[in-house]
């Protein structure tokens, strides 16, 4: 992800008071800080096993296997997302596993989303960008909220995220989102789908940390149930999978919405980049890998 945070080391237990001096001392063998877990795979693995054992005892009815309660890669990802807090990781992970089961993520396929995918409103590019990231492209002008079934939008959204993640090369963990705003007009102005790649994900993360509820201006024409769905998708179910989002050729009508939303995002807004088609061509792809829609 483009956001860089610095997390201070915290002691694993309260500081000890020396019997000879009334000064606080940090325990010498403190291991389970965020930074130490990242540096030492053994510490991370211990926490992974702790989560795995708790899930087996307390959530034995959850499915196992890939993306299940015993998927160690998935457990580790959620531990990283929750700064290696076991309880927080379990809470978020169990919610995600239950959702995948109820939504039927494993049943999604090219055939199940074929009808809505034909609109061309969103797709996964065939090639990686110059940073070896899978690319998910949203074409805002092809999104017609009065025509398309919201449930179909949800299925397409999840299917494309899954498809993009399946293309992650070794060593890469995040994807690039591109929102093509050329031709965007009032008929496409459904705030929910246009910004599903970034704004609500970021607001959700920020507000979750602060314990606030979310209330954004300008959403009276949006489908609130779909907005809730998108919030859940990007905060609970695919946390920190978006490395960067490009808003390409944003028209004037888009700017006020962004100015209202940006203050809520604080440092997370650094993930978003407004750019031209020329920037996309020169900085993110080679001649051979450039999406057709961005060619001259």
N, C-alpha and C positions, 0 to 999 in steps of 0.2 A: 504494500500500500504506500501511497505517496506521503502519508502522514507519519512523521517521526516523533515518537514520544520518548521521554526519558523517565524511567520509573526508579525512584530512589529505593535503595535496599532497606528492607525492614527486618527487624529481628524476628525469629520464629517464635520467641516467647519473650515476656517482659525482661528488660535489661536487669542484670544482676548488680547488687550493691556490694562492693568490696567491704570486707570486715575491717580492713585497715584504713581505708580511705572512704570518705562519703562521696565518691564519684561514681557515676554510672559507667558500667562496662558492657560492651556487646559480647555475647557468648561467642567463643572462638569457633564453634562448630556449626554456626548457623548456615543451613544449606538451602532451605526451601524459599528463597527469595525469587522474584521473577527473573532477575539477571542470572542468578546461579543456575536456575533450571534451564535457561536457554543455553548457557555455556557448557553445562554438564549433562549429557544425555542420560546418565544414570539417575540423576535426580528427577528428570522428566519421566522416565520409565517407572520409577517408584510411584509417582502420582497417578500415572496411567493405570497401573495395576490396582491402586487404591480405589480409583473410580470404578474400574471394571468389577472389582469384588463387591463394592457397594451396590452397583446396578444389578448384579446377579442375586444379591440377597433381598434388596428392597424393590426391585422392578423386574422380577423374574419373568413376568408375562410379556415383556417387550421382546420384539423379534431379535434374532441374532443373525450374524453374517454381515455382509457388506452394508454399511450404514445402519447397523444394528447396535445393540448395547455392548457387544463384545468387539466392535470394530476399533482396534487400538489407534489407527490413524485418525479416525473421527474423534475419538476421545481426546487425543493429544491436541487436535485443532481447537476444540472447545476449551481445553485447559489454557491454551495460549490466548484465546479470545478473552477469557475471564481472568487473565493474569495469574494463572495457576491456583486459583481458588477452587478447591475440590467441590465445595457445596454449591457455589455459583455455576460451575461447569456442569454438575449433575442436573441442576434445575433447568438449565438452558438445553442441555443435551436430551433429556427425557422429553421435553416439549417438542423438540425437533423430530425425534424418532417417532413419537405418536402422530405428529402431523404428517410425516411422510407416509405412514401407514394409512391414515384416514383420507388423505388427498389422493392416494393411489399413484405416487410418484413413479414407482417401479412399473406401472402399467402404461405410462406415457410413451408414445412412439411417434414416428413420422406419420403413421396412418391416423392416429387419434387426434393429431393437430393439423392434419392436411388441409382442411377447409380454411381455417383462419390463417395458416401459414401462406396460403396462396395469395393473400392480400399483399404480401411483401412488406408488411409493416415492421417486421423484425426478423433477423436471421443471424446465424453464426457464420462468419466469414471462413472461406476455405483455407486461408493461410494465417500464420501467426504474424504479429507485428515485429518490428525490429528488435524488441526486447523479449521476444519469444513468448508473448502472451496471446492466448486465444482472444478473438475479437467478436464482441456481440454488438451488432449494429441495429439501431432503431431509426426507422424513417417516419418522422413525425407527420408528414403530409399525407401518409396513407392510413393514419389512425383516424377512424370515423366512429366516435363514441355512440352516435345515435343509430348506427347500423350494426355494429358488431356485438355479439353476445359477451357480456362481462366474464362469464364462466370460461368461454373459449379463450379470452385474453389471459385469464389466470393460467390455464393449461399451457398455452404457448409460452408465457413468461417462464414458467418452471421448466418446461421441456428445453428451452433454449439455454437456460442457465446450466442445467445438467449436461447438455451437449457441449457447451463451452468448457466446463470443468473436465469433461472426459478427454479433452484435447490438450490438457496441461502437460507440457513436457517435464521430464525429470528436473527437479530443482526449482520449478516455477509453481507459485501457489495462487496467483491472482490473474484476473482477466482485465482486458481493456474494454470499456464501454464507449461507443460512439453514438451520439444522438444527432442525426442529420436534420437540421432545422430549416433547410432550404424548402421554400414553398409552404411553410407553416402558416396557417391562418386561423380565423375564428372557428371554422368548422372542425378543426383539429384540437381545439383548446379544452381538452379534457386533461386537467392538471395531473391526474393520477397516472395515466399511462405514459404521457410525455416524459415525466421525470422519474419513472420507476427505477431507473438505473442508479440514481444518486440521492436526490433531495430527501425523500422520505426515509430512506435507509439512514442517512446521516442525522436527520432530525431525531429519529427513533433512538439512535445510539446516544446522542447528546442528552435527550430528555430522560432516557432510562437512567443514566448516571446521576442526574440531578433529582430524580424522583418526581419529575413533572409530567403532567399530561400534555398532549400535543394539540395545539389549536392554531392552525395556519390561516391567515387571511386569504380571501379570494378563492375559497374552495366550495362555495355554495352550489356551484353547478357540477361538482365532482360527485362520483358515486362513493359515498362514505364507506360502504361495506368493502368496496374494492381497494380504497385507500388503506383500510385496516389490513386487508390481505397483503398488500405490498409492504406495509410496515413490518408485518410478521416475517414475510419472506426474507427480507434483507437484514433484519436484525437477528431474528431467532434461528432461521434455517440456513442461511448462507452468510454468516458473519465474516466481514473483512475479506470477502472474495473479490471485490472490485478494487483494482489497484489505481485506476485513473479513469476519469470520464471526460470525454471531449464533447462540448456543445459546438457544433459546426455551423457557421454562418447564421448565428442567432439574429432574428429580425427584431425590430424595435419593440413589437408587442410583447416579446418575451422578456425584455429587460426589467420592466417593473416587477414582474413576478420574482425574478432572481434577487432584486434589491430588497424585497420584503423578506425573503427566505434566508439570505446570506447571513444576517446577524445572528440567527438562531444556530447556525452551523459552527460559528467560531473557527477554531483552527481546522476543523474538518473541511472547510470550504477550499482548502488548498488542494484537495483532490480534484476539483473541477477546473477545467481549462476551456475558455472560450477561444476558438480559433477559426481560421479560414480553411477552405479546401486545400489551398496551397500548402499550409502547414501540415495537414494530414498527409499529403503526397510526399513532402520532403523529409519530415521528421519521424514518421511512424511506419512507413512501408518502403519497399524497394519497387522498382518498376514492375518487376514480375509479380509481386504480392499485393499490389495496390488494388483495393476493391473497384470493380468496374464502374460503380456510380461516382467515383472520385477521379476517374480518368478524364483527360481533356476531351 
